Amino acid sequence: MRSSLDELAARYGLGDAYHDCRGELKIFTPATKMALLAAMNVEADSWPAIERALAATESGPASLVPEVQVLRADEAPAIRIHAAALQRATAIEWVLHLEEGTTLAGRAHTGDLVPWPDQPRWARWAPGQDLPLGYHRLVLRADNGARGESRLIIAPARCYEPPALSAG
């Protein structure tokens, strides 16, 4: 059974583990999840605070998208959008400001969004193109008045490993 902390972390897009530069699986400790949530401005420093934060997510999202989303460059881009914020919306206008200064824009129909696997409060939107490595800013406006802005971090599949480390 998932703990309240695990559920809260999942609602903010945090997983349970990651692979380090050597490919070893590292499991997040509760303290690490609490620190990551705190970095996302979520009060999660105690079990009562975690329960309050969980309850706040039940009341509906304040924004269409999380403040920060990390995507891997070797995977097709998939943007998380709060499904509840899309009620009565038929389209989303989007503007993506790339780190190098280019601006991309377009329109997505909400009927093209699909539920996020195993997380029904999220919808999945694919922008239809690969995104370059870097720190980008995505701005969304739905035709129901909902809005959101997210920092998109497009990370490489693996971090650089200096020869001294790879040699052992």
N, C-alpha and C positions, 0 to 999 in steps of 0.2 A: 504494500500500500504506500502511496506517495505521501510524503509529509506536506504540511502547509508551506514550508519553505520551498520544497521541490515544485509545488504547484505554482507558487508566486514566481519563482525563477523562470518556469516554463512560460508563464503569461508574458514575461518580459523578454522572451526569446533566448533565454540561457539554457544550455544543454546540461548534461550531467558529467561530461568528460570532454577531453580533447587529446589530440596526439601531439607530443612534443617534437622538437626538431629531429630526434632520432626515430620517430615513428612509434614511440612507446605511449600506450594509453595512460592518461592521468585522470583520475576521478576527482571532481571538485569536492572539497570538504564543505560542510555547512558554513564554516567561517569564510571561506572563499566566496561562496554564493552570497552571503550577507555583504561582503565587501564590494562585490560586483554590483549588487543592487544599490548599495549606497552611492557608488560612482554614477549610477543612473538616476540619482535623486529620489530613490525609493527608501523610505524609512523601514529598515528591516533589522534593527539591532537587538531586538528581543522578540520572543514569541508573541506577546500581545501586539507589538508593532506589526509583525508579519500578518497576524489575523486582521488587523485594521486595513493594511494595504491590500489584502485579498478581498475584503469587503468593498473597498473602493473600486476595485476592478469590476465588481459585479454591477455597479451602478452605471456602467457604460464608459466608453473611452472619451477622454478629453480631446483627443486628436485622432485623425484617420490612421496615423502610423506611429510606431515607436520613435523616440528621439534619435536613436542610433540603431543601425542595422549593419551587420558585418556579413559580407558575401564573399565567397571564394571565386577567384578568377577562372578556375578550371571547371566550374559548374555553371549551368544556365542561370542567369540572374532571376531570382524570385523574391519579390518585395512583399512583406507582410503588411496587410491592411486590416484594421479592426472591422470585422463583419457587421457588428451592431451599428457602427457609424454610417453604414451604407443603406440603412432602411429608407425606402422611397427614393433612392438615387438610381438613375439610369446610366449616368456617365460621370467620368472623372477627367478633369483637365490636369495635365501634369507638365511640370517644367523641371528639367534636370540641369543643374549648373555643375559642369565638370571642373575638376581642380585646375586644369590648364586654361580655363577661361571660356571654353565653348559652352553654348547653351543649346539643349535639345528640348523639344516640346511636342506634345501630342494629346490625344484624347483616347481614353479606354472606356469600353462599355462594361458596366457591372455584370452583365450576363456572361462576359468572357472570363470572369474571375472564378476560381475553383476553391473549395475549402482546403485549408492547410491540413495535411495528413495528421491525424490524431489530435488536432487542436482546433475544434470547431469554432472558437471565437475569432479565428483569423481567416482571412481570405488570402489567396495567393495571386499576385499579379506578375506576369512576365512582360517586361518592357519590349521584348521582341528583338533585342540586339545585345551583343556582348558589351560590357562596360569596361573601360580601361582601369588598371590599377590606380588607386589613389583615394582621396577623400573628396566626396562629392555631396551636393545638397539637392535633395528632392523636395519639391513643393507640390502638394496635391490640393485640388478643390473639386468637391463633388457637387452635382447640380441640386442636392438637397441642402446645401449650405455648409456641410461638414468640410473641414480643412485640416491640413496637417503638413508638417515639415519634418524631414528625417535626414540625418547625416548618414550617407551611405559610404561605408568603408569597403573598398574592393581590395581584398588581400590575396597574395599569391598562395598557391596550393601548399607550398612548403617555404619555410624561411631559408635565407641564405645560411649555408653552413661553411664556415671558414675551413680551408684545407687542414689546418692543425687539429680541428675537432673531428673532421671526417676520418683522419688518419688514426684517431684513437689517442 
